Amino acid sequence: MTYSRDYLEERRRSQVKRRRVIAVVVAAVVLCAVGAAVFVLNHQQQVHHVVVVRVASTPAASHVTTHQEYPAAQGAPAQKTIEAQLAATKARHHASSHHAADSGSGSLLTPDAASSMPADVGVAVAALGSDATQTAGSQEAAHGWSTTKVPVLVSLLKARGSEGLTGTESSEAHAAITESDNQSILDLFGDLKQLKGGLTGASHYMDTVLRLGGDTDTVVAEGEPPAGAVTTFGQTEWSPLEAAKFYRALALGCLLPANKTQEVLGLMENIEPSESWGLGSAGFTSVAFKGGWGPEGGGYLVRQSGIIDPSSPDGVAVAIVTRAPTFGAGTETLTRTAQWLASHLAPQSHSEPGACPTAE
């Protein structure tokens, strides 16, 4: 078949137009794909930028959160200063470690006590009817953990004066002592900080209260607590003997008026059953106590302080400290030690309470 020249020319022009349309469509598709890629890349960059900004702002946000652990107040001693003070306290007690010692008049433990004393514990006993004290085992200062909740409460009561605690503070005090609730004691310590001008003022006020109890060595910690800890004051290095002195002074009414002393002792006499190991499980007729514990060195430090027969001049204040591989092993050791104390406390005979220590 033979086509005319005009037909062939028209056919060629149609093919050219078709190629041009195809080229335009392909170009449009390519441009759309490039545009989409650019949009995605820009979006990713914007998202990344937002993430960076949020991460950078996180420390500032945590700094103002009221329930975080307390930052150092303005004018607080440097962390190195605190560590040096605590190291000095530990050194003063090192010479008295791993042996028994008496001070004052009379022995508080029976002569055969040392032969059956549980291993790996430090014990201190202070008489309520005299200035006699006796120690056995290591007297190395160790973290007070929750046993320092009692000095916090005593310090707040003392700072409040005749006003006493508010209704909210009374509820927090009950939870902090009988249940060892951390948030409750943090709130009470926060109130003490408000009264005493911040962390340093509150901690130094607690130092003063310890001095009234006859403790001349202990420095209440202010540094940032390590992982696993909640409070600054709970990291205070407190030897068994100095702890026993504080609880003796509390029982004798040397730190607070009689009604407030009884308020604190009443809480310590009603520790919940799950925390009534140690002194709470040794069969004492009357005992007021507080336990404390925390992870240390791959194991646990577990301790307890309290008063046996707190209303009697024949009573004694005691402190027990042990280090154990687990919390359960530590509480078991404290229970055995409390039972050992129940069998080896020497009978006391005092008609009147002992004298309060002289503050230095």
Number of C-alpha atoms within 10 A of each C-alpha: 2 4 7 7 8 8 9 11 10 10 10 11 10 12 11 11 11 12 11 12 12 12 12 12 12 12 12 12 12 12 12 12 12 11 12 12 12 12 12 11 12 12 12 12 11 11 11 11 11 11 10 10 10 10 9 10 10 10 10 9 9 12 13 11 10 10 12 12 16 21 15 17 14 10 10 17 13 12 14 10 12 18 14 12 18 22 13 14 20 20 13 15 16 14 12 16 17 16 13 16 14 17 13 12 11 15 19 22 21 13 11 9 15 14 7 10 18 15 10 13 22 28 27 29 30 30 29 32 21 20 18 18 25 21 26 24 24 24 28 22 26 20 23 29 25 27 26 25 28 24 20 24 24 22 24 25 22 20 18 15 12 10 9 14 18 10 9 11 18 15 12 21 26 21 19 23 29 21 18 21 16 16 15 21 25 23 18 23 23 19 17 26 19 13 14 17 12 21 26 20 18 26 24 16 21 25 21 18 22 27 22 21 27 21 24 15 20 21 22 27 26 27 23 17 16 10 7 9 15 20 26 22 29 24 23 22 23 27 27 28 26 23 29 32 27 28 30 32 24 28 29 23 19 21 25 21 15 13 10 19 18 17 17 21 23 16 21 21 19 18 22 16 11 7 17 18 21 25 30 26 15 20 12 14 8 14 22 24 29 29 31 20 23 21 17 15 9 9 15 20 24 32 30 29 29 30 29 24 18 24 16 17 20 20 24 28 29 30 29 31 31 24 24 21 14 17 17 12 16 24 25 16 25 26 20 19 25 26 18 16 20 16 13 18 16 15 12 17 10 15 10 12 19 18 14 19 17 10 13 10
